[in-house]
Amino acid sequence: MSTEHAGGAGTSAPVTFRELLPSPGAGDVDPALAYAYPPGLDRPWVRANMVASADGGAVGPSGRSRDLSSAPDRRLMGVLRGLCDVVLVGAGTARTEGYGPVRARKAWEGLRAGRARTPAVAVVSRSLDLPEELLTEAPEDARTLVLTTRGAPEERRRRVARYADVVVVDGASVTPAHVVGELAARGMRRILTEGGPHLLGEFVAAGLLDELCLTLSPHLLGSGPPRIVAGGPGAPGAPEAWSQQSTPVRIAHLLEAEGNLFARYVRG
């Protein structure tokens, strides 16, 4: 889930990441190298970036994930965005967290060689109730992509299409397979999803999540807040039979900065 939504290009204080696993004690880890996508990638790779409190809550007192953020979390999020081809988000999270287009950063120049200066944002929405800025302020070479269904309000669909690229799929909902197929067809193989919990739950259930980057924030929230995944049978967009399978993941690394833990889990 996003914790820095505009992705601004402002300066920030230096952040040092310390490696805890697999090589304890390694200091000043370069996150661009630590989170590099697999070399020679010949298929879509779906990476999720989420933040949670130490007791598992996904949002803070304001109802937004930014309450759990920190300077190291924002730094890492910027790197993950710089590495990806597209940032994928559900419409509910886009509204709650106040998403706009991703802003270019000078530090990305080496990461984005041969690509647009900034990744596009792709949004999954049936209602097409989307933040205005996300539609109207995206750069022409990274236009917002909206994935919706034929049941979406026609008037809203026409308006959204004036500013964004709209993909209409058959069926009652946009499935993870639809999303991955449409993005890959546009050459967007490095997919970074920032949630929210329902969208992430759908990708996990569909077996299409390759990697989870999880920030553990040093806060306790109690039993109220949702987890980083949500949904189930009967939820909008959920599969008819919710997966009960436990998907094995391995921990590629564990980093620490300013009391925050940064775990990278890879499937298989």
N, C-alpha and C positions, 0 to 999 in steps of 0.2 A: 504494500500500500504506500502511496506516495507520502513523503514527508517534506518535500520541497517542490512546489508545484510549477512554478514558473521556470525553474532551472536557471536562475539569473546568473549573469556573468560577473558579478561583483567579487571583490577580493575577500579573502578570509584568512584567519590565523592558521599557521601550519598545524597539521595533524599528523601524529606519528602512530602507525599501526604496529603492534607487537604480535609476533606469531606465537601461539600456544601449541598448536598442532598443525602439521605433523612434526615440526622441528622447534621444540620449545626454546624460547630465548632469542630467536631471530628478531632483530629490531629494524625499524624503519622499512617495513614491507611496502613495496610499490603496488597499490591496489590494481593498477591497470594490468600488471603482469599476473597478479594473483587471481584476477577474475577474467583473464583472457578466454575467449571462446575456443573450443577445440580447433586445432589447425586443420585446414583442408575441409572445412565443413561443407558437406554435400547434401544436407537435408535441413529442414527447419529445426531450430533448437529453441525450446521455450524455457525461459528463465523467469522465476518470480523473485521479486524483491519485496519483503515484508518486514514490519517491525512489530515487536510484542514486548509487553512488560515482563518482568522476571516471573510473574505468576500467570502469564499466558494471555493477558488482555491485549486486544488489538487496537483499541482507541482509548484516549484519555478522557478527562472530565468534560471537555468541550464536545465530545463525540467525534473527534477527529484524531487521526494518527499522529499529526504533528506534535501533539502534547508529549509524545514519547521520543521525539527526535532529539538530536544533539549535533554539535559541529562535526564529529566523526561520521555520524549517520548521513548527514547532508553531503559530506565530502564523498563518501562511498556511493551514494545515490547518483551524484554527478558523474562519477566515473562509469557506473553501470549504464547510464543514459548515453554517455559518449561512446561506449563500445557497441551499443545495439543499433539495429536498423529501424526499429519501431517500438514505441511505448504503447502497450495495450492496457486499457482500463475499462471497467464497467461504468455505465452511465450514472448509477447511484453514487459511486465513489467520486466520479468527476464533479458531480453537483456538490456533494458534501465537503470535499476537500478543496473546491475552487480551482479546478484545473484550467490552465491555459496552454498555449503552445510551449514546447520546450525551447528555452532560449540558448543560443550558442555561447560557448565558452572558449576563451583563447586557449585554455589548456587542452582542448579537444583537437587542435589542429593536427597533431600526429596520429590521434586515434581514428580520425575520420577521413584520412587521405583517400581520395577517389570517390567520396560519397558527399551527400548534402552536408552543409555545416551543422545541421541539427537533425535528429531523428523526427519522423512524423509521429503524431499521436493517433492511434486507432481506438475507437470507442464502440462498444457493443450496446445497442439501445433499441428497445421496441417502441418506446413512447416518443423518442427524438426530443426529449426535454433535456437540452444540453446547455452548458455555459456559453454565453454569447462570445466571450473572448476566444474560446477554443475554436469556434467556427470562423470568426471574422479576422483574427490576427495571425493566423498561421502563415508562414512564408510560402511563396508559390512553389518552391522546390521541396517543400515538406508539408503539403496540404493535409489537413485532418482527414482521416478516413473513418467513415461511419458505417457500421454493419448493422442492418436492421432486417425486418421481415415485411412481407407484403401486407400484413395487417397494421403497419404503422400509419398514423394519420397522414392522409395524402397531402394536405396543405402544408404540414410541417416538413414532409419529405421534399416537397418542391422548394421550400425556403432553404432547408439545409443544403440542398444540392447547388444552390447559388454560390456557396462558399467552400464546401467540402466535397470530397469524392464519396459517393454513396453506393454501397453494395446492398442489394436486396436479395435475400435468400428465401427459398420456399420453406414452408413449415411454420410451426407456431413459435419457434425460437431460433436464435443463432447459436449453433452448437460449437464447441471447441474445434471440431473437425472443419466446420465451415470457416472459422477464423483462421486457422493455420493454413488451410488450402488457399484462401484468398490472399493472405499476406505473402505466402511463398510464391504465388503466381506473379506478384509484383516485385519479386527479387528480395523480399524482406525475410531473410532466414533467421537472423538474430533477433528473436522476439523477447522483449522484456515486459512482463506483465506486473503491474503494481496493484493488482486486485480490482475490486475489493474481495472480501471473503467469499461471496457467492460465486463470482467468476473463478476465483482460485479453486474453490471446491469442485466446480464443474470440470476444470482441467485435470485435477487429481483423479476424479472419478472416471474420466475418459482415458486415463493412462497417457496423457499427452504432456505432462510436466516433466521436463528433463532435469531441472535444477531448481533448488530453493535456496535463496540467499536470505538469511534470517538474522535481523538485528535483535538482540536481547537487551532491552533498555533497563537500567537499574531503578525501576519503580515497581511498587506493589499497588494493584488496583482493586483487589477483592473479586467477588463473584459476579459483578454486574456486566462488565464489558464482554462483547463477543470475542471469539477466537479469530485467528487469521483465516480460517475456513468456516463456511456456513452453508446452509441449505440441506437438501435431502429430498426424498420422493415427495412430489407435489409442489416443490418450490419452483418458481418461474425459471424455465430453462434447464431444469434438472432432468437427468435421464430417468426413464420410467423405473428402472431397477437400480437403486443406489449401490455402488460397489462396496462390498464388505471385505475386499481383499486388502491385505497389508502389503504395501509396495516397499521393497527394500531400498534404502539409500545408503550411501557411504559418505562420510564426512571428508571432503577434500581438504579443508583447512578450517582452523578456528583462530581468529584474530581478536585482539583487544585494544581498545583505545578509550581513555578517560572513563573507565569503568563499564563501558559498553562491550558486549561480545558480538562478534560477527562470524556466524557459521555459514559455510557453503556446503550444501548437501547435493550430491549428484546421484541420479537414479542408477540402480544396478550395482 
